Amino acid sequence: MSERRARITSKGQITVPREVRRLLGVRSGDALLFEATDAGVHVRPARSGSPFAKYRGIGNPGVDTGRKAVVARVRKLRGR
């Protein structure tokens, strides 16, 4: 990716260029984290947890998570 510029408004807001948003994997409403290091400032998405957490359990409704629960469910399905 070549250089991209953004201008800061009088309210301290910036528009992140589309190409940068795509590289970061962020959308409208997502938060960004700015980290200052000796090498400069790094920008990354602020993720509070796993990006897959919202999908947990949708493939197995009614089955608890964990190995024991899955094994018990399979045994029940097989009539054991």
C-alpha positions as CSV (number, residue, x, y, z in Angstrom):
1,M,0.0,0.0,0.0
2,S,1.3,3.5,-0.8
3,E,1.0,6.4,1.6
4,R,-2.4,7.7,2.5
5,R,-3.1,11.0,4.1
6,A,-5.9,12.1,6.4
7,R,-6.7,15.6,7.7
8,I,-7.6,16.4,11.3
9,T,-10.7,18.6,11.7
10,S,-11.1,21.4,14.2
11,K,-12.9,18.9,16.5
12,G,-9.9,16.5,16.4
13,Q,-11.6,14.0,14.0
14,I,-10.1,12.2,11.1
15,T,-11.5,10.1,8.3
16,V,-9.5,6.9,7.9
17,P,-9.0,6.1,4.2
18,R,-11.0,3.2,2.9
19,E,-7.9,1.2,2.0
20,V,-6.6,1.5,5.6
21,R,-10.0,0.5,7.0
22,R,-9.9,-2.6,4.9
23,L,-6.4,-3.5,6.0
24,L,-7.3,-3.0,9.6
25,G,-10.6,-4.9,9.2
26,V,-12.7,-2.1,10.8
27,R,-16.1,-0.7,10.0
28,S,-18.1,2.3,11.1
29,G,-18.5,2.3,14.8
30,D,-15.4,0.2,15.5
31,A,-12.8,1.5,17.9
32,L,-9.1,2.1,17.1
33,L,-6.2,1.9,19.6
34,F,-3.3,4.3,19.2
35,E,-0.1,3.0,20.8
36,A,3.0,5.2,21.2
37,T,6.3,3.4,21.1
38,D,9.9,4.4,20.6
39,A,9.5,3.6,16.9
40,G,6.4,5.8,16.5
41,V,2.7,5.5,16.8
42,H,0.9,2.3,15.9
43,V,-2.8,2.0,15.1
44,R,-4.7,-1.2,15.5
45,P,-8.3,-2.2,16.0
46,A,-9.4,-2.2,19.7
47,R,-10.8,-5.7,20.2
48,S,-12.3,-6.4,23.6
49,G,-12.4,-10.2,23.0
50,S,-12.4,-12.8,20.4
51,P,-13.8,-11.6,17.0
52,F,-15.6,-15.0,16.9
53,A,-17.2,-14.8,20.3
54,K,-20.5,-13.6,18.9
55,Y,-20.8,-16.8,16.8
56,R,-20.2,-19.3,19.6
57,G,-23.1,-21.7,20.1
58,I,-25.0,-20.9,16.9
59,G,-24.1,-24.2,15.3
60,N,-25.3,-26.3,18.2
61,P,-28.3,-24.8,19.9
62,G,-29.3,-26.5,23.1
63,V,-25.8,-28.1,23.6
64,D,-23.5,-26.7,26.3
65,T,-19.9,-25.9,25.3
66,G,-17.1,-28.2,26.3
67,R,-16.0,-31.7,25.4
68,K,-18.2,-33.5,28.0
69,A,-21.4,-31.8,26.8
70,V,-20.7,-32.6,23.1
71,V,-19.8,-36.3,23.9
72,A,-23.0,-36.6,26.0
73,R,-25.1,-35.1,23.1
74,V,-23.6,-37.4,20.5
75,R,-24.2,-40.4,22.8
76,K,-27.8,-39.3,23.3
77,L,-28.3,-38.9,19.5
78,R,-26.9,-42.4,19.0
79,G,-29.2,-43.9,21.6
80,R,-26.4,-44.9,24.1
